[in-house]
Amino acid sequence: MGFILGNKTPPYSDIVLVFEFAVAGLLVVGAFLAHRGHIRAHMYLQSSMVLVNIPVILAWMVPEYLAYVLPGLPGEIAKPFYWVPTVMLVAGAAAEALGIYIMLVAGTTLIPEKYRFRRYKRWMRTELILWWAVLLVGVSTYYVWYLSGLPS
């Protein structure tokens, strides 16, 4: 029984939804910190948000996708129950990978010079926009799975 919308959603779904909104909000806070010149605080906050999301992805999102979406693919891909979370999977993987890459380039010397970017703002803004797009697709997944009444 969910706590946001009562008995229509599993409780973990509500918890993950609130958690992801908090992460996305803190990423915006981190962007403001960078804009105000607090680069070290920005670095720690953004890196923490990217890293704290990994266990949620591995413990909840991937198993849900494997259990409920993957068995219906590719035959059912035209149904929102299947294509919306598939879009979220692809965009979310891109957002998480880009976040980790940004962390490695900006905070370490592990990435060889020829693979490092120079224009940090462009990449970080792209990451923030991508993260919010994934959040919106995640909300769409929540809607399609629990609220729309669409058959799976």
Residue frames relative to the residue before (quaternion, step in Angstrom):
aa qw qx qy qz dx dy dz
M 1.0000 0.0000 0.0000 0.0000 0.00 0.00 0.00
G 0.3429 -0.7681 0.5083 0.1847 3.59 -0.59 1.12
F 0.4190 -0.7165 0.4971 0.2528 3.55 -1.16 0.45
I 0.6216 0.5250 -0.3621 0.4548 3.62 1.19 -0.23
L 0.8265 0.1284 -0.0237 0.5476 3.55 0.78 -1.03
G 0.6336 -0.5707 0.3317 0.4036 3.56 1.05 0.68
N 0.8320 -0.2729 0.1767 0.4496 3.53 -1.11 -0.73
K 0.4921 0.6804 -0.4347 0.3255 3.64 1.17 0.12
T 0.7887 0.2692 -0.1347 0.5361 3.60 1.12 -0.48
P 0.5158 -0.5919 0.5016 0.3633 3.56 -1.16 0.50
P 0.5845 -0.6224 0.3757 0.3604 3.63 -0.93 0.75
Y 0.6341 0.5364 -0.3531 0.4307 3.61 0.96 -0.71
S 0.6002 0.5617 -0.3636 0.4382 3.60 1.09 -0.60
D 0.6520 0.4996 -0.3077 0.4802 3.57 1.00 -0.80
I 0.6426 0.5254 -0.3192 0.4573 3.57 0.98 -0.86
V 0.6669 0.4909 -0.3014 0.4726 3.59 0.90 -0.90
L 0.6330 0.5347 -0.3341 0.4492 3.60 0.97 -0.80
V 0.6724 0.4753 -0.2902 0.4876 3.60 0.88 -0.92
F 0.6300 0.5400 -0.3257 0.4533 3.58 0.97 -0.85
E 0.6929 0.4799 -0.2862 0.4556 3.60 0.83 -0.95
F 0.6152 0.5114 -0.3506 0.4869 3.61 1.08 -0.59
A 0.6368 0.5188 -0.3287 0.4663 3.59 1.02 -0.76
V 0.6400 0.5141 -0.3234 0.4707 3.60 0.94 -0.85
A 0.6744 0.4902 -0.2993 0.4640 3.59 0.84 -0.96
G 0.6432 0.5162 -0.3208 0.4658 3.59 1.01 -0.75
L 0.6704 0.4874 -0.2962 0.4747 3.57 0.97 -0.82
L 0.5925 0.5425 -0.3707 0.4661 3.60 1.14 -0.49
V 0.6253 0.5081 -0.3307 0.4913 3.59 1.09 -0.67
V 0.6146 0.5287 -0.3410 0.4759 3.60 1.01 -0.77
G 0.6474 0.5235 -0.3112 0.4583 3.57 0.97 -0.86
A 0.6283 0.5246 -0.3334 0.4678 3.58 1.04 -0.74
F 0.6520 0.5009 -0.3109 0.4767 3.58 0.99 -0.79
L 0.6078 0.5452 -0.3503 0.4589 3.58 1.06 -0.69
A 0.6576 0.4941 -0.3113 0.4760 3.58 0.95 -0.84
H 0.6419 0.5349 -0.3166 0.4490 3.55 0.98 -0.86
R 0.7055 0.4397 -0.2450 0.4989 3.59 1.10 -0.72
G 0.5997 -0.6160 0.3440 0.3776 3.59 1.26 0.09
H 0.5333 0.6112 -0.4090 0.4180 3.59 1.26 0.16
I 0.0727 -0.8737 0.4806 0.0183 3.53 0.67 1.20
R 0.6600 0.5057 -0.3250 0.4507 3.60 0.90 -0.84
A 0.6506 0.4928 -0.3146 0.4846 3.61 0.94 -0.84
H 0.6131 0.5458 -0.3263 0.4688 3.57 1.04 -0.82
M 0.6646 0.5174 -0.2991 0.4484 3.57 0.86 -1.00
Y 0.6952 0.4737 -0.2864 0.4586 3.59 0.82 -0.96
L 0.6722 0.4971 -0.3075 0.4543 3.58 0.91 -0.86
Q 0.6831 0.4815 -0.3021 0.4586 3.60 0.79 -0.96
S 0.6581 0.5075 -0.3103 0.4615 3.59 0.89 -0.90
S 0.6446 0.5255 -0.3210 0.4531 3.57 0.94 -0.84
M 0.6663 0.5045 -0.3086 0.4541 3.58 0.93 -0.85
V 0.6384 0.5042 -0.3332 0.4767 3.60 0.98 -0.75
L 0.7121 0.4670 -0.2662 0.4517 3.59 0.85 -0.94
V 0.6631 0.5093 -0.3200 0.4455 3.60 0.94 -0.79
N 0.6193 0.5565 -0.3432 0.4348 3.57 1.17 -0.42
I 0.5480 0.6488 -0.3959 0.3494 3.61 1.10 -0.56
P 0.6864 0.4617 -0.3243 0.4588 3.67 0.75 -0.81
V 0.6200 0.5320 -0.3503 0.4581 3.60 1.04 -0.66
I 0.6379 0.5197 -0.3199 0.4697 3.57 0.98 -0.83
L 0.7362 0.4440 -0.2366 0.4526 3.57 0.80 -1.05
A 0.7320 0.4382 -0.2409 0.4627 3.59 0.99 -0.79
W 0.8089 0.2504 -0.1338 0.5148 3.60 1.02 -0.61
M 0.7478 0.4444 -0.2623 0.4176 3.59 0.58 -1.10
V 0.6815 0.4776 -0.3006 0.4659 3.61 0.81 -0.92
P 0.6728 0.4788 -0.3315 0.4563 3.67 0.78 -0.80
E 0.6322 0.5230 -0.3383 0.4609 3.62 1.02 -0.74
Y 0.6495 0.5092 -0.3128 0.4701 3.56 0.96 -0.86
L 0.6791 0.4971 -0.2923 0.4542 3.57 0.87 -0.95
A 0.7033 0.4768 -0.2677 0.4542 3.58 0.98 -0.82
Y 0.8307 0.2849 -0.1111 0.4653 3.59 0.81 -0.95
V 0.7462 0.3946 -0.2246 0.4869 3.61 1.04 -0.63
L 0.6850 0.5332 -0.3052 0.3917 3.56 0.66 -1.11
P 0.6494 0.5265 -0.3533 0.4200 3.67 0.87 -0.76
G 0.7040 0.4677 -0.2695 0.4615 3.60 1.13 -0.53
L 0.6059 0.5693 -0.3504 0.4312 3.56 1.28 -0.10
P 0.6166 -0.1625 -0.7671 -0.0714 1.57 -2.11 1.27
G 0.4566 0.7535 -0.4060 0.2426 3.59 1.24 -0.31
E 0.7717 0.3597 -0.1789 0.4931 3.58 0.99 -0.78
I 0.3234 0.8025 -0.4677 0.1811 3.62 1.25 0.09
A 0.6112 0.5673 -0.3629 0.4158 3.63 1.09 -0.48
K 0.6248 0.5354 -0.3441 0.4523 3.61 1.18 -0.39
P 0.5668 -0.6283 0.4137 0.3358 3.61 -0.93 0.86
F 0.5773 0.6006 -0.3733 0.4081 3.59 1.07 -0.71
Y 0.7502 0.3829 -0.1920 0.5036 3.59 1.12 -0.69
W 0.7341 0.4371 -0.2751 0.4409 3.62 0.78 -0.90
V 0.6135 0.5517 -0.3746 0.4229 3.63 0.99 -0.64
P 0.7140 0.4097 -0.2920 0.4869 3.67 0.73 -0.83
T 0.5885 0.5537 -0.3814 0.4491 3.60 1.16 -0.44
V 0.6207 0.5065 -0.3338 0.4966 3.58 1.04 -0.73
M 0.6448 0.5184 -0.3185 0.4625 3.58 0.98 -0.83
L 0.6274 0.5403 -0.3323 0.4517 3.59 1.00 -0.79
V 0.6997 0.4665 -0.2772 0.4647 3.58 0.79 -1.00
A 0.6995 0.4547 -0.2750 0.4779 3.60 0.83 -0.98
G 0.6494 0.5237 -0.3146 0.4529 3.59 1.01 -0.77
A 0.6330 0.5103 -0.3283 0.4807 3.58 1.02 -0.77
A 0.6445 0.5125 -0.3179 0.4700 3.58 1.01 -0.81
A 0.6604 0.5061 -0.3106 0.4596 3.60 0.93 -0.87
E 0.6768 0.4812 -0.3007 0.4690 3.59 0.88 -0.88
A 0.6541 0.5051 -0.3139 0.4675 3.60 0.94 -0.85
L 0.6560 0.4957 -0.3159 0.4734 3.60 0.93 -0.84
G 0.6334 0.5351 -0.3294 0.4517 3.58 0.99 -0.78
I 0.6644 0.4846 -0.2984 0.4844 3.56 0.95 -0.85
Y 0.6363 0.5239 -0.3270 0.4623 3.59 0.99 -0.81
I 0.6405 0.5147 -0.3214 0.4707 3.59 0.94 -0.87
M 0.6364 0.5284 -0.3249 0.4586 3.58 0.95 -0.86
L 0.6889 0.4886 -0.2845 0.4536 3.56 0.87 -0.94
V 0.6740 0.4816 -0.2990 0.4737 3.58 0.97 -0.81
A 0.7442 0.4335 -0.2296 0.4533 3.57 0.81 -1.01
G 0.8156 0.3236 -0.1371 0.4596 3.58 1.01 -0.72
T 0.7696 0.2699 -0.1614 0.5557 3.58 1.24 -0.14
T 0.4031 -0.6650 0.5506 0.3035 3.53 -1.33 -0.10
L 0.3400 0.7820 -0.4625 0.2429 3.59 1.25 0.40
I 0.6799 0.4508 -0.2861 0.5027 3.59 1.11 -0.61
P 0.4715 -0.6813 0.4741 0.2979 3.62 -0.75 0.99
E 0.6723 -0.5491 0.3341 0.3673 3.55 -1.11 0.77
K 0.6889 0.5011 -0.3044 0.4262 3.60 0.87 -0.84
Y 0.7033 0.4287 -0.2612 0.5033 3.62 1.26 -0.29
R 0.5413 0.6221 -0.3928 0.4070 3.58 1.28 0.07
F 0.3373 -0.7172 0.5640 0.2319 3.56 -1.08 0.64
R 0.3959 -0.7214 0.5255 0.2161 3.55 -1.27 0.40
R 0.7218 0.4219 -0.2356 0.4955 3.57 1.00 -0.79
Y 0.2115 -0.8328 0.5027 0.0947 3.55 0.22 1.32
K 0.6511 0.5471 -0.3365 0.4044 3.58 0.82 -0.95
R 0.6532 0.5227 -0.3240 0.4417 3.58 0.88 -0.90
W 0.6933 0.4711 -0.2800 0.4679 3.58 0.85 -0.94
M 0.6811 0.4872 -0.2971 0.4586 3.58 0.92 -0.83
R 0.6349 0.5033 -0.3300 0.4844 3.58 1.05 -0.68
T 0.6149 0.5360 -0.3360 0.4708 3.56 1.04 -0.76
E 0.6493 0.5183 -0.3079 0.4636 3.57 0.96 -0.87
L 0.6601 0.5044 -0.3149 0.4590 3.60 0.88 -0.88
I 0.6590 0.4920 -0.3072 0.4788 3.59 0.93 -0.86
L 0.6508 0.5136 -0.3128 0.4636 3.58 0.94 -0.87
W 0.6417 0.5307 -0.3248 0.4484 3.58 0.96 -0.87
W 0.6773 0.4777 -0.2914 0.4777 3.57 0.93 -0.89
A 0.6108 0.5328 -0.3526 0.4676 3.61 1.04 -0.65
V 0.6463 0.5036 -0.3147 0.4792 3.58 0.98 -0.83
L 0.6225 0.5330 -0.3407 0.4607 3.60 0.98 -0.77
L 0.6691 0.4919 -0.3045 0.4664 3.60 0.92 -0.86
V 0.6379 0.4854 -0.3305 0.4983 3.60 1.05 -0.68
G 0.6127 0.5442 -0.3402 0.4612 3.58 1.11 -0.65
V 0.6302 0.5020 -0.3219 0.4973 3.58 1.04 -0.76
S 0.6271 0.5248 -0.3301 0.4714 3.59 1.04 -0.74
T 0.6255 0.5234 -0.3323 0.4736 3.58 1.02 -0.78
Y 0.6287 0.5329 -0.3175 0.4690 3.56 0.96 -0.92
Y 0.6668 0.5025 -0.2986 0.4623 3.57 0.89 -0.94
V 0.6910 0.4853 -0.2874 0.4521 3.59 0.78 -1.05
W 0.7155 0.4680 -0.2705 0.4425 3.58 0.87 -0.89
Y 0.8390 0.2689 -0.0883 0.4646 3.58 0.84 -0.94
L 0.8098 0.3459 -0.1480 0.4502 3.59 0.98 -0.70
S 0.6541 0.5813 -0.3208 0.3624 3.58 1.03 -0.70
G 0.3622 -0.7287 0.5002 0.2961 3.55 1.09 -0.63
L 0.4151 0.6930 -0.4846 0.3356 3.59 1.28 0.18
P 0.4498 -0.6674 0.5017 0.3170 3.59 -0.99 0.67
S 0.4754 -0.6826 0.4782 0.2818 3.53 -1.13 0.63
